Amino acid sequence: MLKEDLDGYRPLSLPDRVQMPEEQALAAARSFRDYMTKRHSVRDYAPRPVPEEIIVEAIAAAGTAPSGANHQPWHFVAISDPAMKARIRAAAEEEERAFYGGGAGDRWLAALEPIGTSAEKPHLTDAPWLIVVFAQRHGVAEDGTTFKHYYVPESVGIATGILITALHHAGLVCLTHTPNPMKFLTGFCNRPGHEKPVMILPVGYPADHATVPAAAKIKKPLDEIMSVFR
């Protein structure tokens, strides 16, 4: 996005309205809640290919997310090339071996035990697509000057949430994978230094033998995640 595109306030009449009667809205909210309970983080992927067009549309949906000053400080790299996925897996597993070998600490490893994770990450090559999410620390104008981005982690987090929801809506599964550190992804994906890789999303269809950790289905009750002041 060019810096000059961001200057000057020009109001538009609300282009779209999706409001509905309260009873219908409540039914829609409950239906969406029930639908999202069917979203699972999956590590076992089928070899079935996923058309690129579906990935493109899901990322386009992510691009509609709100962001600080509407700077849209994100970039998504979609990867289906087997050799590139293999390179990413090898580098990620190297970091993960250090993590599980003592870098994480006993408490972190104990917290992960019910999830059943390890240093082995076959999903990075089994999934037909990897989407690498980058956060842009600042913007770059057409003349090469930089300008500050605002609320970058919050903005990228919202966009990623929409991306995950869009993939679920398309009948796909994914996994939020965050090897630490992830600097290797910048070079692998040919991204500039001011972009920080924050997540890898393996994306595809679940394998017939796919499982999820039982612990992952335990969600906090509503009274623990919501407060209401009337």
C-alpha positions as CSV (number, residue, x, y, z in Angstrom):
1,M,0.0,0.0,0.0
2,L,1.3,3.4,-0.9
3,K,1.6,6.1,1.8
4,E,-0.3,8.6,-0.3
5,D,-3.2,6.2,-0.4
6,L,-3.6,6.6,3.3
7,D,-3.7,10.4,3.5
8,G,-6.9,12.4,3.7
9,Y,-10.3,11.5,5.2
10,R,-13.1,10.8,2.7
11,P,-16.3,9.4,4.2
12,L,-18.4,6.9,2.3
13,S,-22.0,5.9,3.1
14,L,-22.0,2.4,4.7
15,P,-21.6,0.3,1.5
16,D,-23.1,-2.9,2.9
17,R,-25.6,-3.8,5.6
18,V,-26.1,-7.3,6.9
19,Q,-28.3,-6.6,9.8
20,M,-31.3,-8.8,10.6
21,P,-34.1,-9.0,13.1
22,E,-33.0,-9.9,16.6
23,E,-34.5,-13.4,16.6
24,Q,-32.9,-14.2,13.3
25,A,-29.6,-12.7,14.6
26,L,-29.6,-14.8,17.7
27,A,-30.3,-18.0,15.6
28,A,-27.4,-17.0,13.3
29,A,-25.1,-16.4,16.2
30,R,-25.9,-19.8,17.8
31,S,-25.6,-21.5,14.4
32,F,-22.1,-20.0,13.8
33,R,-21.0,-20.9,17.3
34,D,-22.0,-24.5,16.7
35,Y,-20.3,-24.5,13.3
36,M,-17.1,-23.2,14.8
37,T,-17.0,-26.0,17.4
38,K,-16.4,-28.3,14.5
39,R,-13.1,-26.5,13.7
40,H,-10.1,-28.6,14.8
41,S,-6.4,-28.1,14.7
42,V,-5.2,-31.1,12.7
43,R,-1.8,-32.7,12.2
44,D,-2.8,-35.6,9.9
45,Y,-3.3,-34.6,6.3
46,A,-4.7,-36.5,3.4
47,P,-2.7,-36.5,0.1
48,R,-5.8,-35.1,-1.7
49,P,-4.7,-31.8,-3.4
50,V,-6.4,-28.5,-2.7
51,P,-7.0,-26.2,-5.7
52,E,-4.9,-23.0,-5.4
53,E,-8.1,-20.9,-6.1
54,I,-9.5,-22.0,-2.7
55,I,-6.3,-20.8,-0.9
56,V,-6.4,-17.5,-2.8
57,E,-9.9,-16.8,-1.8
58,A,-9.3,-17.7,1.9
59,I,-6.3,-15.3,2.0
60,A,-8.4,-12.6,0.2
61,A,-10.9,-13.0,3.1
62,A,-8.1,-12.5,5.6
63,G,-7.2,-9.3,3.8
64,T,-10.6,-7.8,4.7
65,A,-9.6,-7.7,8.4
66,P,-9.6,-4.4,10.3
67,S,-6.1,-3.1,11.1
68,G,-4.5,-0.2,12.8
69,A,-4.9,3.0,10.7
70,N,-6.0,0.5,7.9
71,H,-2.3,-0.1,7.1
72,Q,-2.9,-3.9,6.7
73,P,0.5,-4.9,8.0
74,W,0.5,-8.5,6.8
75,H,1.7,-10.7,4.0
76,F,0.7,-14.3,3.4
77,V,3.0,-16.7,1.5
78,A,1.2,-19.8,0.1
79,I,3.5,-22.7,-0.6
80,S,2.7,-26.0,-2.4
81,D,6.2,-26.7,-3.8
82,P,7.3,-30.0,-2.3
83,A,11.0,-29.1,-2.2
84,M,10.3,-25.8,-0.5
85,K,8.0,-27.5,2.1
86,A,10.8,-30.0,2.8
87,R,13.3,-27.2,3.4
88,I,10.9,-25.6,5.8
89,R,10.3,-28.8,7.6
90,A,14.0,-29.5,8.0
91,A,14.7,-26.1,9.4
92,A,11.6,-26.1,11.7
93,E,12.5,-29.5,13.1
94,E,16.0,-28.3,13.8
95,E,14.6,-25.5,15.9
96,E,12.1,-27.9,17.5
97,R,14.8,-30.4,18.5
98,A,16.5,-27.6,20.4
99,F,13.1,-26.6,22.0
100,Y,12.2,-30.1,23.1
101,G,15.8,-30.8,24.1
102,G,15.7,-28.3,26.9
103,G,15.2,-24.9,25.4
104,A,11.5,-24.8,26.4
105,G,12.0,-25.6,30.1
106,D,10.2,-28.3,32.1
107,R,7.0,-26.3,32.7
108,W,6.4,-25.5,29.0
109,L,7.0,-29.1,28.0
110,A,4.6,-30.3,30.8
111,A,2.0,-27.9,29.5
112,L,2.4,-29.4,26.0
113,E,2.2,-33.0,27.1
114,P,-1.6,-33.4,26.8
115,I,-1.4,-32.0,23.2
116,G,1.0,-34.8,22.2
117,T,3.5,-32.7,20.2
118,S,7.1,-33.5,19.5
119,A,10.1,-32.3,17.5
120,E,8.8,-34.3,14.5
121,K,6.6,-32.2,12.2
122,P,5.5,-34.4,9.3
123,H,2.5,-32.1,8.7
124,L,4.8,-29.6,7.2
125,T,5.4,-31.9,4.2
126,D,2.2,-33.9,4.3
127,A,-0.2,-30.9,4.0
128,P,-0.7,-29.9,0.4
129,W,-0.3,-26.2,1.3
130,L,1.7,-24.2,3.8
131,I,0.7,-20.6,4.5
132,V,3.3,-18.5,6.2
133,V,2.0,-15.4,7.9
134,F,4.3,-12.4,8.1
135,A,3.8,-9.2,10.1
136,Q,5.2,-6.0,8.6
137,R,7.0,-3.9,11.2
138,H,6.6,-0.8,9.0
139,G,5.3,0.2,5.6
140,V,7.4,1.2,2.6
141,A,6.2,4.0,0.3
142,E,6.7,4.0,-3.5
143,D,9.7,6.3,-3.1
144,G,11.4,3.9,-0.6
145,T,10.7,5.9,2.5
146,T,9.2,4.0,5.5
147,F,6.2,4.8,7.6
148,K,5.1,3.4,11.0
149,H,2.5,0.6,11.3
150,Y,0.3,0.6,14.3
151,Y,-1.1,-2.3,16.4
152,V,0.7,-4.8,14.2
153,P,0.4,-7.9,16.4
154,E,-3.3,-7.2,17.0
155,S,-4.0,-6.5,13.3
156,V,-2.1,-9.6,12.1
157,G,-3.8,-11.7,14.8
158,I,-7.3,-10.6,13.6
159,A,-6.4,-11.3,10.0
160,T,-5.0,-14.8,10.8
161,G,-8.2,-15.6,12.8
162,I,-10.3,-14.7,9.7
163,L,-8.0,-16.8,7.5
164,I,-8.4,-19.8,9.8
165,T,-12.2,-19.3,9.8
166,A,-12.2,-19.0,6.0
167,L,-10.3,-22.2,5.6
168,H,-12.7,-24.0,7.9
169,H,-15.6,-22.5,5.9
170,A,-14.1,-24.0,2.8
171,G,-14.0,-27.5,4.4
172,L,-10.3,-27.5,5.0
173,V,-8.3,-28.0,8.2
174,C,-5.2,-26.3,9.4
175,L,-2.8,-26.1,12.3
176,T,-1.2,-23.0,14.0
177,H,2.5,-24.0,13.9
178,T,5.1,-21.6,15.5
179,P,8.7,-22.9,15.5
180,N,10.9,-20.6,17.5
181,P,12.8,-18.8,16.2
182,M,11.4,-18.6,12.7
183,K,13.9,-16.3,11.0
184,F,14.7,-18.9,8.5
185,L,11.3,-18.3,6.9
186,T,12.2,-14.8,5.8
187,G,15.0,-16.0,3.5
188,F,13.1,-19.1,2.3
189,C,10.1,-17.0,1.4
190,N,12.1,-14.2,-0.2
191,R,10.5,-11.6,2.1
192,P,12.2,-8.3,3.2
193,G,13.8,-7.8,6.5
194,H,11.1,-5.6,7.9
195,E,8.6,-8.5,7.8
196,K,8.6,-10.9,10.7
197,P,7.3,-14.5,10.3
198,V,4.8,-15.2,13.0
199,M,3.2,-18.5,12.0
200,I,3.0,-21.4,9.6
201,L,-0.4,-22.8,8.7
202,P,-0.3,-26.3,7.2
203,V,-3.6,-26.5,5.2
204,G,-5.4,-29.4,3.6
205,Y,-8.0,-32.1,4.1
206,P,-7.9,-34.4,7.1
207,A,-6.5,-37.9,6.7
208,D,-8.9,-40.8,7.3
209,H,-6.8,-41.7,10.4
210,A,-6.7,-38.1,11.7
211,T,-6.9,-37.6,15.4
212,V,-7.0,-34.6,17.7
213,P,-5.9,-34.5,21.4
214,A,-8.7,-35.1,23.8
215,A,-7.4,-32.1,25.8
216,A,-8.0,-29.8,22.8
217,K,-11.8,-30.4,23.1
218,I,-11.9,-29.0,26.7
219,K,-12.8,-25.4,26.4
220,K,-13.3,-22.9,29.3
221,P,-16.9,-22.4,30.3
222,L,-18.5,-19.1,29.1
223,D,-18.5,-17.6,32.6
224,E,-14.7,-17.9,32.7
225,I,-14.1,-16.1,29.4
226,M,-16.8,-13.4,29.5
227,S,-17.9,-10.6,31.9
228,V,-21.1,-8.6,31.4
229,F,-21.8,-5.1,32.9
230,R,-25.5,-4.1,32.4
